[in-house]
Amino acid sequence: MKAGVVGIGGALPETVVTNADLEARLDTNDAWIVKRTGIRERRHLDGGRTLTDLGAEACSMALADAGRDPADVDRLFVCTLTPDRYMPGLAPGIGDQIGATKAGCIDLNGACAGFLYALDQAAGLVESGRAQLVVVCGAEALSRITDHADRGTAILFGDGAGAVVVAPGDLDRGCSTFELRSEGAHGDLLYADGEERLMRMDGKEVYVHAVARMVEATEAALVRAQITLDDVDLFVAHQANARIIESAARRLGVPAEKVVMNVDMIANTSSASIPLALWHAERDGQLQPGDTVALASFGAGFTWGAGVITWKEHAQAGA
Ligand SMILES: CC(C)(COP(=O)(O)OP(=O)(O)OC[C@H]1O[C@@H](n2cnc3c(N)ncnc32)[C@H](O)[C@@H]1OP(=O)(O)O)[C@@H](O)C(=O)NCCC(=O)NCCS
């Protein structure tokens, strides 16, 4: 019995902040932002909706996509750096909103790599038989911890939520074992501390580590899954910025048509970025059931990781 991804959902706040909007209040410009990051716009959560609402929308959509009843969910993991309240976490409220009446619901904070860590946990629970149905959600309102006067970071981040449903099946691969790592010695290169609660970053250092670590982890994940790059249909890397993704893909040797890119529309949404990239890729027809997908992520900590999954393998088998 293996654990597979059987449903996907995403949700974005309505408010769009374009590069032109940032130009009006910061010493920056659209051409610089697009050239250095590939980002054209981002979404900000405002107007009364909570991050709980956004996460619940993504989770409900993922369960509907999987054709599963929320009342059957055993566990809900919500990855977030930016919960609505310091406590409780987002997960119990999201579980309540979606009707996951018998689920254990908890937040996990693995920064931008959180989603892959949580997906690995979900797969482990399902494969061990401890859970039959797990929802993994990344939900972030990074606008809450962005210094909107700092042009070095204010251009980079956005808000959003994405979710997947993980369930058991008689699958060839499902979610293969992930390669997960962390290196706390680099904690000062990207952080928001308890007092200030604003992201601070050494952009150049983060850039170099992000590319190198995602490449190493992806190579290790491919070896572990006993496949080569030729077997990979799609490379879905953390949508931090286009240059990081393109550089990692180039080093790995992944052709551009196999690289998912939605950072232009939503910027870096931290732990929501991988599920939102999968959601967009499927909606755009870039991702089909049965596809072999290499996932890679990197974030504050540093934490990072990579894994190989077969997309909706069940759906392809017609089960
Ligand atoms: C942030 C980042 C885009 C900056 O790009 P960069 O090429 O390293 O740019 P630099 O910081 O060297 O700055 C180059 C120049 O542009 C200026 N600049 C910085 N931000 C600017 C902005 N938003 N608009 C215009 N100019 C800007 C700098 O002040 C500097 O000017 P100077 O040469 O006169 O000193 C890049 O470092 C990056 O993408 N890092 C990774 C960030 C990330 O993804 N973090 C999250 C990971 S999970």
The ligand as a Tripos MOL2 file, in Angstrom:
@<TRIPOS>MOLECULE
LIG
   48    50     1     0     0
SMALL
NO_CHARGES

@<TRIPOS>ATOM
      1 C1         16.4910   39.8650   -3.6510 C.3       1 LIG1
      2 C2         17.1630   39.7280   -5.0060 C.3       1 LIG1
      3 C3         16.0920   39.7520   -6.1030 C.3       1 LIG1
      4 C4         18.1000   40.9170   -5.2190 C.3       1 LIG1
      5 O1         18.7490   40.7670   -6.4600 O.3       1 LIG1
      6 P1         20.2970   40.9990   -6.5650 P.3       1 LIG1
      7 O2         20.6780   40.7620   -7.9650 O.co2     1 LIG1
      8 O3         20.9650   40.1450   -5.5200 O.co2     1 LIG1
      9 O4         20.3950   42.5120   -6.2520 O.3       1 LIG1
     10 P2         21.3060   43.2770   -5.1890 P.3       1 LIG1
     11 O5         20.7700   43.0460   -3.8050 O.co2     1 LIG1
     12 O6         22.7400   42.9510   -5.4640 O.co2     1 LIG1
     13 O7         21.0420   44.7460   -5.5860 O.3       1 LIG1
     14 C5         21.5060   45.2840   -6.8150 C.3       1 LIG1
     15 C6         21.1630   46.7350   -6.8490 C.3       1 LIG1
     16 O8         19.7380   46.8820   -6.9690 O.3       1 LIG1
     17 C7         19.2310   47.6590   -5.8690 C.3       1 LIG1
     18 N1         17.9310   47.1280   -5.5100 N.ar      1 LIG1
     19 C8         17.6300   46.2270   -4.5280 C.ar      1 LIG1
     20 N2         16.3010   46.0050   -4.5020 N.ar      1 LIG1
     21 C9         15.7730   46.7890   -5.4750 C.ar      1 LIG1
     22 C10        14.4670   46.9800   -5.9380 C.ar      1 LIG1
     23 N3         13.4000   46.3530   -5.4190 N.pl3     1 LIG1
     24 N4         14.2790   47.8250   -6.9720 N.ar      1 LIG1
     25 C11        15.2930   48.4780   -7.5310 C.ar      1 LIG1
     26 N5         16.5690   48.3390   -7.1310 N.ar      1 LIG1
     27 C12        16.8020   47.4870   -6.1210 C.ar      1 LIG1
     28 C13        20.2490   47.5010   -4.7800 C.3       1 LIG1
     29 O9         20.1810   48.5500   -3.8650 O.3       1 LIG1
     30 C14        21.5210   47.4880   -5.5550 C.3       1 LIG1
     31 O10        21.8640   48.7720   -5.8990 O.3       1 LIG1
     32 P3         23.4040   49.2550   -5.9480 P.3       1 LIG1
     33 O11        24.0630   48.3760   -6.9840 O.co2     1 LIG1
     34 O12        23.3100   50.6790   -6.3130 O.co2     1 LIG1
     35 O13        23.9130   49.0100   -4.5620 O.co2     1 LIG1
     36 C15        17.9900   38.4170   -5.0970 C.3       1 LIG1
     37 O14        19.0890   38.4770   -4.2340 O.3       1 LIG1
     38 C16        17.1810   37.2140   -4.7540 C.2       1 LIG1
     39 O15        16.2840   36.8300   -5.4950 O.2       1 LIG1
     40 N6         17.4930   36.5260   -3.6150 N.am      1 LIG1
     41 C17        16.7230   35.4060   -3.1360 C.3       1 LIG1
     42 C18        15.5400   35.9210   -2.3760 C.3       1 LIG1
     43 C19        14.5340   34.8570   -2.0770 C.2       1 LIG1
     44 O16        13.9960   34.2600   -2.9930 O.2       1 LIG1
     45 N7         14.2290   34.6310   -0.8100 N.am      1 LIG1
     46 C20        13.2510   33.7130   -0.3470 C.3       1 LIG1
     47 C21        13.7680   32.3270   -0.4450 C.3       1 LIG1
     48 S1         12.6300   31.1940    0.2510 S.3       1 LIG1
@<TRIPOS>BOND
     1     1     2 1
     2     2     3 1
     3     2     4 1
     4     2    36 1
     5     4     5 1
     6     5     6 1
     7     6     7 2
     8     6     8 1
     9     6     9 1
    10     9    10 1
    11    10    11 2
    12    10    12 1
    13    10    13 1
    14    13    14 1
    15    14    15 1
    16    15    16 1
    17    15    30 1
    18    16    17 1
    19    17    18 1
    20    17    28 1
    21    18    19 ar
    22    18    27 ar
    23    19    20 ar
    24    20    21 ar
    25    21    22 ar
    26    21    27 ar
    27    22    23 1
    28    22    24 ar
    29    24    25 ar
    30    25    26 ar
    31    26    27 ar
    32    28    29 1
    33    28    30 1
    34    30    31 1
    35    31    32 1
    36    32    33 2
    37    32    34 1
    38    32    35 1
    39    36    37 1
    40    36    38 1
    41    38    39 2
    42    38    40 1
    43    40    41 1
    44    41    42 1
    45    42    43 1
    46    43    44 2
    47    43    45 1
    48    45    46 1
    49    46    47 1
    50    47    48 1
@<TRIPOS>SUBSTRUCTURE
     1 LIG1         1 GROUP 0 **** ****
